[in-house]
């Protein structure tokens, strides 16, 4: 009878951390671009101009009838 020996596979240590290095470089580049381009745009925004719009509305004249006599007494 023969003995079968199952050797475990080697651990996957072939990852050299290249993904982490690329990720860190990407974060640094995006941060530098943010500081160089976005921050000055946010700082130099002019204050909104006040609105000086005047609205012209013409209303018809309202006439109230003159009271002729005193109101009738309440019963």
PDB file with SEQRES, HELIX, SHEET and CRYST1 records, atoms N, CA, C and O in Angstrom:
SEQRES   1 A   75  UNK UNK UNK UNK UNK UNK UNK UNK UNK UNK UNK UNK UNK          
SEQRES   2 A   75  UNK UNK UNK UNK UNK UNK UNK UNK UNK UNK UNK UNK UNK          
SEQRES   3 A   75  UNK UNK UNK UNK UNK UNK UNK UNK UNK UNK UNK UNK UNK          
SEQRES   4 A   75  UNK UNK UNK UNK UNK UNK UNK UNK UNK UNK UNK UNK UNK          
SEQRES   5 A   75  UNK UNK UNK UNK UNK UNK UNK UNK UNK UNK UNK UNK UNK          
SEQRES   6 A   75  UNK UNK UNK UNK UNK UNK UNK UNK UNK UNK                      
HELIX    1 AA1 UNK A   18  UNK A   33  1                                  16    
HELIX    2 AA2 UNK A   34  UNK A   38  3                                   5    
HELIX    3 AA3 UNK A   39  UNK A   43  1                                   5    
CRYST1    1.000    1.000    1.000  90.00  90.00  90.00 P 1           1          
ATOM      1  N   UNK A   1       0.833  -1.139   0.000  1.00  0.00           N  
ATOM      2  CA  UNK A   1       0.000   0.000   0.000  1.00  0.00           C  
ATOM      3  C   UNK A   1       0.902   1.234   0.000  1.00  0.00           C  
ATOM      4  O   UNK A   1       1.897   1.300   0.723  1.00  0.00           O  
ATOM      5  N   UNK A   2       0.522   2.219  -0.842  1.00  0.00           N  
ATOM      6  CA  UNK A   2       1.369   3.407  -0.943  1.00  0.00           C  
ATOM      7  C   UNK A   2       0.788   4.539  -0.109  1.00  0.00           C  
ATOM      8  O   UNK A   2      -0.424   4.646   0.075  1.00  0.00           O  
ATOM      9  N   UNK A   3       1.663   5.357   0.376  1.00  0.00           N  
ATOM     10  CA  UNK A   3       1.260   6.496   1.195  1.00  0.00           C  
ATOM     11  C   UNK A   3       1.223   7.740   0.316  1.00  0.00           C  
ATOM     12  O   UNK A   3       2.189   8.046  -0.384  1.00  0.00           O  
ATOM     13  N   UNK A   4       0.102   8.452   0.359  1.00  0.00           N  
ATOM     14  CA  UNK A   4      -0.054   9.683  -0.430  1.00  0.00           C  
ATOM     15  C   UNK A   4       0.160  10.863   0.510  1.00  0.00           C  
ATOM     16  O   UNK A   4      -0.512  10.996   1.532  1.00  0.00           O  
ATOM     17  N   UNK A   5       1.092  11.698   0.147  1.00  0.00           N  
ATOM     18  CA  UNK A   5       1.366  12.886   0.953  1.00  0.00           C  
ATOM     19  C   UNK A   5       0.933  14.102   0.142  1.00  0.00           C  
ATOM     20  O   UNK A   5       1.458  14.360  -0.941  1.00  0.00           O  
ATOM     21  N   UNK A   6      -0.016  14.831   0.671  1.00  0.00           N  
ATOM     22  CA  UNK A   6      -0.484  16.054   0.017  1.00  0.00           C  
ATOM     23  C   UNK A   6       0.284  17.227   0.611  1.00  0.00           C  
ATOM     24  O   UNK A   6       0.069  17.620   1.757  1.00  0.00           O  
ATOM     25  N   UNK A   7       1.166  17.762  -0.181  1.00  0.00           N  
ATOM     26  CA  UNK A   7       1.917  18.931   0.285  1.00  0.00           C  
ATOM     27  C   UNK A   7       1.042  20.182   0.132  1.00  0.00           C  
ATOM     28  O   UNK A   7       0.404  20.379  -0.902  1.00  0.00           O  
ATOM     29  N   UNK A   8       1.021  21.005   1.152  1.00  0.00           N  
ATOM     30  CA  UNK A   8       0.214  22.232   1.042  1.00  0.00           C  
ATOM     31  C   UNK A   8       0.826  23.175   0.009  1.00  0.00           C  
ATOM     32  O   UNK A   8       2.039  23.210  -0.203  1.00  0.00           O  
ATOM     33  N   UNK A   9      -0.044  23.918  -0.608  1.00  0.00           N  
ATOM     34  CA  UNK A   9       0.442  24.872  -1.584  1.00  0.00           C  
ATOM     35  C   UNK A   9       1.205  25.982  -0.866  1.00  0.00           C  
ATOM     36  O   UNK A   9       0.981  26.253   0.313  1.00  0.00           O  
ATOM     37  N   UNK A  10       2.094  26.602  -1.593  1.00  0.00           N  
ATOM     38  CA  UNK A  10       2.833  27.712  -1.016  1.00  0.00           C  
ATOM     39  C   UNK A  10       1.920  28.920  -0.822  1.00  0.00           C  
ATOM     40  O   UNK A  10       0.947  29.104  -1.553  1.00  0.00           O  
ATOM     41  N   UNK A  11       2.242  29.716   0.147  1.00  0.00           N  
ATOM     42  CA  UNK A  11       1.414  30.900   0.400  1.00  0.00           C  
ATOM     43  C   UNK A  11       1.616  31.902  -0.738  1.00  0.00           C  
ATOM     44  O   UNK A  11       2.653  31.897  -1.401  1.00  0.00           O  
ATOM     45  N   UNK A  12       0.633  32.745  -0.954  1.00  0.00           N  
ATOM     46  CA  UNK A  12       0.684  33.686  -2.070  1.00  0.00           C  
ATOM     47  C   UNK A  12       1.393  34.960  -1.631  1.00  0.00           C  
ATOM     48  O   UNK A  12       0.761  36.000  -1.448  1.00  0.00           O  
ATOM     49  N   UNK A  13       2.685  34.874  -1.466  1.00  0.00           N  
ATOM     50  CA  UNK A  13       3.480  36.035  -1.085  1.00  0.00           C  
ATOM     51  C   UNK A  13       4.093  36.725  -2.291  1.00  0.00           C  
ATOM     52  O   UNK A  13       5.026  37.516  -2.150  1.00  0.00           O  
ATOM     53  N   UNK A  14       3.569  36.428  -3.489  1.00  0.00           N  
ATOM     54  CA  UNK A  14       4.125  37.052  -4.677  1.00  0.00           C  
ATOM     55  C   UNK A  14       3.618  38.474  -4.874  1.00  0.00           C  
ATOM     56  O   UNK A  14       4.061  39.159  -5.796  1.00  0.00           O  
ATOM     57  N   UNK A  15       2.696  38.934  -4.028  1.00  0.00           N  
ATOM     58  CA  UNK A  15       2.183  40.295  -4.104  1.00  0.00           C  
ATOM     59  C   UNK A  15       3.238  41.238  -3.529  1.00  0.00           C  
ATOM     60  O   UNK A  15       3.602  41.137  -2.357  1.00  0.00           O  
ATOM     61  N   UNK A  16       3.717  42.144  -4.359  1.00  0.00           N  
ATOM     62  CA  UNK A  16       4.787  43.035  -3.906  1.00  0.00           C  
ATOM     63  C   UNK A  16       4.254  44.357  -3.373  1.00  0.00           C  
ATOM     64  O   UNK A  16       5.044  45.263  -3.107  1.00  0.00           O  
ATOM     65  N   UNK A  17       2.958  44.497  -3.209  1.00  0.00           N  
ATOM     66  CA  UNK A  17       2.389  45.737  -2.695  1.00  0.00           C  
ATOM     67  C   UNK A  17       2.296  46.822  -3.753  1.00  0.00           C  
ATOM     68  O   UNK A  17       2.191  48.004  -3.424  1.00  0.00           O  
ATOM     69  N   UNK A  18       2.332  46.435  -5.008  1.00  0.00           N  
ATOM     70  CA  UNK A  18       2.298  47.426  -6.080  1.00  0.00           C  
ATOM     71  C   UNK A  18       0.965  48.168  -6.094  1.00  0.00           C  
ATOM     72  O   UNK A  18       0.948  49.359  -6.406  1.00  0.00           O  
ATOM     73  N   UNK A  19      -0.130  47.528  -5.775  1.00  0.00           N  
ATOM     74  CA  UNK A  19      -1.439  48.189  -5.745  1.00  0.00           C  
ATOM     75  C   UNK A  19      -1.486  49.291  -4.709  1.00  0.00           C  
ATOM     76  O   UNK A  19      -2.051  50.356  -4.956  1.00  0.00           O  
ATOM     77  N   UNK A  20      -0.893  49.042  -3.546  1.00  0.00           N  
ATOM     78  CA  UNK A  20      -0.880  50.059  -2.507  1.00  0.00           C  
ATOM     79  C   UNK A  20      -0.016  51.247  -2.926  1.00  0.00           C  
ATOM     80  O   UNK A  20      -0.376  52.395  -2.666  1.00  0.00           O  
ATOM     81  N   UNK A  21       1.107  50.985  -3.566  1.00  0.00           N  
ATOM     82  CA  UNK A  21       1.993  52.067  -4.013  1.00  0.00           C  
ATOM     83  C   UNK A  21       1.283  52.918  -5.064  1.00  0.00           C  
ATOM     84  O   UNK A  21       1.341  54.147  -5.009  1.00  0.00           O  
ATOM     85  N   UNK A  22       0.617  52.277  -6.013  1.00  0.00           N  
ATOM     86  CA  UNK A  22      -0.116  53.012  -7.042  1.00  0.00           C  
ATOM     87  C   UNK A  22      -1.257  53.808  -6.410  1.00  0.00           C  
ATOM     88  O   UNK A  22      -1.498  54.951  -6.797  1.00  0.00           O  
ATOM     89  N   UNK A  23      -1.944  53.230  -5.463  1.00  0.00           N  
ATOM     90  CA  UNK A  23      -3.032  53.933  -4.778  1.00  0.00           C  
ATOM     91  C   UNK A  23      -2.552  55.151  -4.028  1.00  0.00           C  
ATOM     92  O   UNK A  23      -3.187  56.204  -4.084  1.00  0.00           O  
ATOM     93  N   UNK A  24      -1.436  55.027  -3.322  1.00  0.00           N  
ATOM     94  CA  UNK A  24      -0.895  56.169  -2.578  1.00  0.00           C  
ATOM     95  C   UNK A  24      -0.446  57.261  -3.538  1.00  0.00           C  
ATOM     96  O   UNK A  24      -0.688  58.442  -3.287  1.00  0.00           O  
ATOM     97  N   UNK A  25       0.206  56.881  -4.639  1.00  0.00           N  
ATOM     98  CA  UNK A  25       0.624  57.880  -5.627  1.00  0.00           C  
ATOM     99  C   UNK A  25      -0.583  58.585  -6.241  1.00  0.00           C  
ATOM    100  O   UNK A  25      -0.543  59.793  -6.475  1.00  0.00           O  
ATOM    101  N   UNK A  26      -1.642  57.845  -6.499  1.00  0.00           N  
ATOM    102  CA  UNK A  26      -2.842  58.441  -7.054  1.00  0.00           C  
ATOM    103  C   UNK A  26      -3.470  59.439  -6.084  1.00  0.00           C  
ATOM    104  O   UNK A  26      -3.910  60.513  -6.495  1.00  0.00           O  
ATOM    105  N   UNK A  27      -3.512  59.092  -4.811  1.00  0.00           N  
ATOM    106  CA  UNK A  27      -4.056  60.003  -3.803  1.00  0.00           C  
ATOM    107  C   UNK A  27      -3.204  61.263  -3.694  1.00  0.00           C  
ATOM    108  O   UNK A  27      -3.745  62.360  -3.555  1.00  0.00           O  
ATOM    109  N   UNK A  28      -1.888  61.126  -3.756  1.00  0.00           N  
ATOM    110  CA  UNK A  28      -0.992  62.287  -3.684  1.00  0.00           C  
ATOM    111  C   UNK A  28      -1.193  63.192  -4.896  1.00  0.00           C  
ATOM    112  O   UNK A  28      -1.272  64.412  -4.750  1.00  0.00           O  
ATOM    113  N   UNK A  29      -1.277  62.609  -6.090  1.00  0.00           N  
ATOM    114  CA  UNK A  29      -1.464  63.412  -7.304  1.00  0.00           C  
ATOM    115  C   UNK A  29      -2.805  64.147  -7.270  1.00  0.00           C  
ATOM    116  O   UNK A  29      -2.861  65.327  -7.614  1.00  0.00           O  
ATOM    117  N   UNK A  30      -3.862  63.489  -6.869  1.00  0.00           N  
ATOM    118  CA  UNK A  30      -5.169  64.135  -6.779  1.00  0.00           C  
ATOM    119  C   UNK A  30      -5.145  65.236  -5.723  1.00  0.00           C  
ATOM    120  O   UNK A  30      -5.745  66.292  -5.927  1.00  0.00           O  
ATOM    121  N   UNK A  31      -4.473  65.014  -4.610  1.00  0.00           N  
ATOM    122  CA  UNK A  31      -4.361  66.040  -3.579  1.00  0.00           C  
ATOM    123  C   UNK A  31      -3.606  67.261  -4.065  1.00  0.00           C  
ATOM    124  O   UNK A  31      -4.009  68.390  -3.787  1.00  0.00           O  
ATOM    125  N   UNK A  32      -2.514  67.051  -4.788  1.00  0.00           N  
ATOM    126  CA  UNK A  32      -1.741  68.177  -5.317  1.00  0.00           C  
ATOM    127  C   UNK A  32      -2.565  68.956  -6.333  1.00  0.00           C  
ATOM    128  O   UNK A  32      -2.562  70.187  -6.310  1.00  0.00           O  
ATOM    129  N   UNK A  33      -3.269  68.265  -7.224  1.00  0.00           N  
ATOM    130  CA  UNK A  33      -4.120  68.943  -8.196  1.00  0.00           C  
ATOM    131  C   UNK A  33      -5.237  69.723  -7.514  1.00  0.00           C  
ATOM    132  O   UNK A  33      -5.600  70.812  -7.960  1.00  0.00           O  
ATOM    133  N   UNK A  34      -5.776  69.175  -6.444  1.00  0.00           N  
ATOM    134  CA  UNK A  34      -6.825  69.874  -5.690  1.00  0.00           C  
ATOM    135  C   UNK A  34      -6.289  71.163  -5.101  1.00  0.00           C  
ATOM    136  O   UNK A  34      -6.935  72.207  -5.184  1.00  0.00           O  
ATOM    137  N   UNK A  35      -5.096  71.093  -4.499  1.00  0.00           N  
ATOM    138  CA  UNK A  35      -4.523  72.289  -3.873  1.00  0.00           C  
ATOM    139  C   UNK A  35      -4.142  73.326  -4.929  1.00  0.00           C  
ATOM    140  O   UNK A  35      -4.327  74.523  -4.709  1.00  0.00           O  
ATOM    141  N   UNK A  36      -3.619  72.889  -6.059  1.00  0.00           N  
ATOM    142  CA  UNK A  36      -3.148  73.832  -7.068  1.00  0.00           C  
ATOM    143  C   UNK A  36      -4.274  74.479  -7.868  1.00  0.00           C  
ATOM    144  O   UNK A  36      -4.155  75.644  -8.246  1.00  0.00           O  
ATOM    145  N   UNK A  37      -5.358  73.764  -8.138  1.00  0.00           N  
ATOM    146  CA  UNK A  37      -6.384  74.277  -9.024  1.00  0.00           C  
ATOM    147  C   UNK A  37      -7.706  74.591  -8.332  1.00  0.00           C  
ATOM    148  O   UNK A  37      -8.319  75.619  -8.622  1.00  0.00           O  
ATOM    149  N   UNK A  38      -8.152  73.741  -7.435  1.00  0.00           N  
ATOM    150  CA  UNK A  38      -9.479  73.920  -6.853  1.00  0.00           C  
ATOM    151  C   UNK A  38      -9.463  74.943  -5.725  1.00  0.00           C  
ATOM    152  O   UNK A  38     -10.362  75.780  -5.643  1.00  0.00           O  
ATOM    153  N   UNK A  39      -8.476  74.892  -4.871  1.00  0.00           N  
ATOM    154  CA  UNK A  39      -8.441  75.827  -3.745  1.00  0.00           C  
ATOM    155  C   UNK A  39      -8.381  77.288  -4.197  1.00  0.00           C  
ATOM    156  O   UNK A  39      -9.120  78.100  -3.640  1.00  0.00           O  
ATOM    157  N   UNK A  40      -7.549  77.674  -5.169  1.00  0.00           N  
ATOM    158  CA  UNK A  40      -7.579  79.077  -5.613  1.00  0.00           C  
ATOM    159  C   UNK A  40      -8.913  79.482  -6.219  1.00  0.00           C  
ATOM    160  O   UNK A  40      -9.338  80.626  -6.058  1.00  0.00           O  
ATOM    161  N   UNK A  41      -9.585  78.565  -6.913  1.00  0.00           N  
ATOM    162  CA  UNK A  41     -10.894  78.904  -7.472  1.00  0.00           C  
ATOM    163  C   UNK A  41     -11.905  79.145  -6.360  1.00  0.00           C  
ATOM    164  O   UNK A  41     -12.753  80.030  -6.476  1.00  0.00           O  
ATOM    165  N   UNK A  42     -11.824  78.374  -5.291  1.00  0.00           N  
ATOM    166  CA  UNK A  42     -12.759  78.558  -4.183  1.00  0.00           C  
ATOM    167  C   UNK A  42     -12.482  79.846  -3.423  1.00  0.00           C  
ATOM    168  O   UNK A  42     -13.412  80.499  -2.952  1.00  0.00           O  
ATOM    169  N   UNK A  43     -11.217  80.216  -3.300  1.00  0.00           N  
ATOM    170  CA  UNK A  43     -10.865  81.432  -2.565  1.00  0.00           C  
ATOM    171  C   UNK A  43     -11.211  82.700  -3.336  1.00  0.00           C  
ATOM    172  O   UNK A  43     -11.574  83.706  -2.727  1.00  0.00           O  
ATOM    173  N   UNK A  44     -11.108  82.674  -4.662  1.00  0.00           N  
ATOM    174  CA  UNK A  44     -11.269  83.880  -5.461  1.00  0.00           C  
ATOM    175  C   UNK A  44     -12.667  84.066  -6.023  1.00  0.00           C  
ATOM    176  O   UNK A  44     -12.840  84.813  -6.986  1.00  0.00           O  
ATOM    177  N   UNK A  45     -13.648  83.424  -5.466  1.00  0.00           N  
ATOM    178  CA  UNK A  45     -15.001  83.616  -5.955  1.00  0.00           C  
ATOM    179  C   UNK A  45     -15.493  84.987  -5.521  1.00  0.00           C  
ATOM    180  O   UNK A  45     -15.441  85.317  -4.336  1.00  0.00           O  
ATOM    181  N   UNK A  46     -15.967  85.787  -6.462  1.00  0.00           N  
ATOM    182  CA  UNK A  46     -16.473  87.114  -6.081  1.00  0.00           C  
ATOM    183  C   UNK A  46     -17.788  86.987  -5.321  1.00  0.00           C  
ATOM    184  O   UNK A  46     -18.537  86.023  -5.476  1.00  0.00           O  
ATOM    185  N   UNK A  47     -18.033  87.986  -4.506  1.00  0.00           N  
ATOM    186  CA  UNK A  47     -19.296  88.001  -3.767  1.00  0.00           C  
ATOM    187  C   UNK A  47     -20.431  88.206  -4.771  1.00  0.00           C  
ATOM    188  O   UNK A  47     -20.250  88.901  -5.770  1.00  0.00           O  
ATOM    189  N   UNK A  48     -21.570  87.625  -4.525  1.00  0.00           N  
ATOM    190  CA  UNK A  48     -22.674  87.808  -5.476  1.00  0.00           C  
ATOM    191  C   UNK A  48     -23.091  89.271  -5.534  1.00  0.00           C  
ATOM    192  O   UNK A  48     -23.204  89.942  -4.508  1.00  0.00           O  
ATOM    193  N   UNK A  49     -23.315  89.744  -6.734  1.00  0.00           N  
ATOM    194  CA  UNK A  49     -23.696  91.141  -6.931  1.00  0.00           C  
ATOM    195  C   UNK A  49     -25.103  91.367  -6.384  1.00  0.00           C  
ATOM    196  O   UNK A  49     -25.992  90.537  -6.572  1.00  0.00           O  
ATOM    197  N   UNK A  50     -25.293  92.491  -5.709  1.00  0.00           N  
ATOM    198  CA  UNK A  50     -26.646  92.767  -5.194  1.00  0.00           C  
ATOM    199  C   UNK A  50     -27.593  93.040  -6.359  1.00  0.00           C  
ATOM    200  O   UNK A  50     -27.215  93.639  -7.366  1.00  0.00           O  
ATOM    201  N   UNK A  51     -28.790  92.602  -6.200  1.00  0.00           N  
ATOM    202  CA  UNK A  51     -29.766  92.814  -7.264  1.00  0.00           C  
ATOM    203  C   UNK A  51     -30.380  94.198  -7.101  1.00  0.00           C  
ATOM    204  O   UNK A  51     -30.835  94.564  -6.018  1.00  0.00           O  
ATOM    205  N   UNK A  52     -30.386  94.943  -8.163  1.00  0.00           N  
ATOM    206  CA  UNK A  52     -30.961  96.291  -8.128  1.00  0.00           C  
ATOM    207  C   UNK A  52     -32.147  96.371  -9.079  1.00  0.00           C  
ATOM    208  O   UNK A  52     -32.388  97.412  -9.690  1.00  0.00           O  
ATOM    209  N   UNK A  53     -32.862  95.313  -9.200  1.00  0.00           N  
ATOM    210  CA  UNK A  53     -34.010  95.278 -10.090  1.00  0.00           C  
ATOM    211  C   UNK A  53     -35.180  95.997  -9.436  1.00  0.00           C  
ATOM    212  O   UNK A  53     -35.554  95.707  -8.300  1.00  0.00           O  
ATOM    213  N   UNK A  54     -35.744  96.934 -10.171  1.00  0.00           N  
ATOM    214  CA  UNK A  54     -36.930  97.625  -9.679  1.00  0.00           C  
ATOM    215  C   UNK A  54     -38.125  97.123 -10.461  1.00  0.00           C  
ATOM    216  O   UNK A  54     -38.104  97.070 -11.691  1.00  0.00           O  
ATOM    217  N   UNK A  55     -39.135  96.767  -9.759  1.00  0.00           N  
ATOM    218  CA  UNK A  55     -40.340  96.253 -10.393  1.00  0.00           C  
ATOM    219  C   UNK A  55     -41.361  97.380 -10.439  1.00  0.00           C  
ATOM    220  O   UNK A  55     -41.726  97.941  -9.406  1.00  0.00           O  
ATOM    221  N   UNK A  56     -41.811  97.703 -11.623  1.00  0.00           N  
ATOM    222  CA  UNK A  56     -42.817  98.748 -11.812  1.00  0.00           C  
ATOM    223  C   UNK A  56     -44.194  98.091 -11.906  1.00  0.00           C  
ATOM    224  O   UNK A  56     -44.467  97.315 -12.822  1.00  0.00           O  
ATOM    225  N   UNK A  57     -45.057  98.419 -10.939  1.00  0.00           N  
ATOM    226  CA  UNK A  57     -46.402  97.853 -10.924  1.00  0.00           C  
ATOM    227  C   UNK A  57     -47.390  99.002 -10.945  1.00  0.00           C  
ATOM    228  O   UNK A  57     -47.298  99.902 -10.109  1.00  0.00           O  
ATOM    229  N   UNK A  58     -48.339  98.999 -11.883  1.00  0.00           N  
ATOM    230  CA  UNK A  58     -49.381 100.027 -11.889  1.00  0.00           C  
ATOM    231  C   UNK A  58     -50.693  99.388 -11.457  1.00  0.00           C  
ATOM    232  O   UNK A  58     -51.178  98.430 -12.058  1.00  0.00           O  
ATOM    233  N   UNK A  59     -51.233  99.941 -10.418  1.00  0.00           N  
ATOM    234  CA  UNK A  59     -52.494  99.434  -9.892  1.00  0.00           C  
ATOM    235  C   UNK A  59     -53.602 100.406 -10.245  1.00  0.00           C  
ATOM    236  O   UNK A  59     -53.372 101.615 -10.279  1.00  0.00           O  
ATOM    237  N   UNK A  60     -54.785  99.911 -10.506  1.00  0.00           N  
ATOM    238  CA  UNK A  60     -55.901 100.831 -10.784  1.00  0.00           C  
ATOM    239  C   UNK A  60     -56.300 101.572  -9.515  1.00  0.00           C  
ATOM    240  O   UNK A  60     -56.141 101.073  -8.401  1.00  0.00           O  
ATOM    241  N   UNK A  61     -56.819 102.769  -9.714  1.00  0.00           N  
ATOM    242  CA  UNK A  61     -57.259 103.566  -8.563  1.00  0.00           C  
ATOM    243  C   UNK A  61     -58.525 102.948  -7.989  1.00  0.00           C  
ATOM    244  O   UNK A  61     -59.436 102.578  -8.729  1.00  0.00           O  
ATOM    245  N   UNK A  62     -58.575 102.842  -6.695  1.00  0.00           N  
ATOM    246  CA  UNK A  62     -59.746 102.280  -6.030  1.00  0.00           C  
ATOM    247  C   UNK A  62     -60.522 103.440  -5.420  1.00  0.00           C  
ATOM    248  O   UNK A  62     -59.991 104.213  -4.624  1.00  0.00           O  
ATOM    249  N   UNK A  63     -61.782 103.544  -5.807  1.00  0.00           N  
ATOM    250  CA  UNK A  63     -62.630 104.607  -5.254  1.00  0.00           C  
ATOM    251  C   UNK A  63     -63.612 103.976  -4.287  1.00  0.00           C  
ATOM    252  O   UNK A  63     -64.208 102.933  -4.553  1.00  0.00           O  
ATOM    253  N   UNK A  64     -63.756 104.632  -3.178  1.00  0.00           N  
ATOM    254  CA  UNK A  64     -64.718 104.153  -2.187  1.00  0.00           C  
ATOM    255  C   UNK A  64     -65.901 105.116  -2.208  1.00  0.00           C  
ATOM    256  O   UNK A  64     -65.708 106.331  -2.230  1.00  0.00           O  
ATOM    257  N   UNK A  65     -67.093 104.597  -2.201  1.00  0.00           N  
ATOM    258  CA  UNK A  65     -68.264 105.502  -2.215  1.00  0.00           C  
ATOM    259  C   UNK A  65     -68.361 106.262  -0.897  1.00  0.00           C  
ATOM    260  O   UNK A  65     -68.085 105.721   0.173  1.00  0.00           O  
ATOM    261  N   UNK A  66     -68.751 107.507  -0.997  1.00  0.00           N  
ATOM    262  CA  UNK A  66     -68.909 108.341   0.209  1.00  0.00           C  
ATOM    263  C   UNK A  66     -70.183 107.921   0.920  1.00  0.00           C  
ATOM    264  O   UNK A  66     -71.210 107.688   0.282  1.00  0.00           O  
ATOM    265  N   UNK A  67     -70.118 107.826   2.223  1.00  0.00           N  
ATOM    266  CA  UNK A  67     -71.356 107.450   2.938  1.00  0.00           C  
ATOM    267  C   UNK A  67     -72.363 108.588   2.892  1.00  0.00           C  
ATOM    268  O   UNK A  67     -72.062 109.719   3.276  1.00  0.00           O  
ATOM    269  N   UNK A  68     -73.573 108.272   2.414  1.00  0.00           N  
ATOM    270  CA  UNK A  68     -74.638 109.294   2.289  1.00  0.00           C  
ATOM    271  C   UNK A  68     -75.293 109.559   3.623  1.00  0.00           C  
ATOM    272  O   UNK A  68     -75.531 110.709   3.993  1.00  0.00           O  
ATOM    273  N   UNK A  69     -75.575 108.527   4.321  1.00  0.00           N  
ATOM    274  CA  UNK A  69     -76.289 108.695   5.588  1.00  0.00           C  
ATOM    275  C   UNK A  69     -75.663 107.782   6.618  1.00  0.00           C  
ATOM    276  O   UNK A  69     -74.867 106.903   6.286  1.00  0.00           O  
ATOM    277  N   UNK A  70     -76.021 107.991   7.843  1.00  0.00           N  
ATOM    278  CA  UNK A  70     -75.531 107.172   8.918  1.00  0.00           C  
ATOM    279  C   UNK A  70     -76.089 105.758   8.759  1.00  0.00           C  
ATOM    280  O   UNK A  70     -77.192 105.591   8.239  1.00  0.00           O  
ATOM    281  N   UNK A  71     -75.368 104.768   9.184  1.00  0.00           N  
ATOM    282  CA  UNK A  71     -75.876 103.407   9.045  1.00  0.00           C  
ATOM    283  C   UNK A  71     -77.133 103.199   9.890  1.00  0.00           C  
ATOM    284  O   UNK A  71     -77.346 103.865  10.903  1.00  0.00           O  
ATOM    285  N   UNK A  72     -77.941 102.269   9.445  1.00  0.00           N  
ATOM    286  CA  UNK A  72     -79.183 101.977  10.143  1.00  0.00           C  
ATOM    287  C   UNK A  72     -78.873 101.348  11.489  1.00  0.00           C  
ATOM    288  O   UNK A  72     -77.960 100.528  11.589  1.00  0.00           O  
ATOM    289  N   UNK A  73     -79.604 101.712  12.511  1.00  0.00           N  
ATOM    290  CA  UNK A  73     -79.356 101.113  13.840  1.00  0.00           C  
ATOM    291  C   UNK A  73     -79.727  99.634  13.845  1.00  0.00           C  
ATOM    292  O   UNK A  73     -80.661  99.199  13.172  1.00  0.00           O  
ATOM    293  N   UNK A  74     -78.989  98.909  14.598  1.00  0.00           N  
ATOM    294  CA  UNK A  74     -79.233  97.467  14.692  1.00  0.00           C  
ATOM    295  C   UNK A  74     -80.418  97.221  15.590  1.00  0.00           C  
ATOM    296  O   UNK A  74     -80.579  97.896  16.607  1.00  0.00           O  
ATOM    297  N   UNK A  75     -81.235  96.281  15.237  1.00  0.00           N  
ATOM    298  CA  UNK A  75     -82.421  95.984  16.045  1.00  0.00           C  
ATOM    299  C   UNK A  75     -82.191  94.836  16.948  1.00  0.00           C  
ATOM    300  O   UNK A  75     -83.088  94.452  17.699  1.00  0.00           O  
TER     301      UNK A  75                                                      
END                                                                             
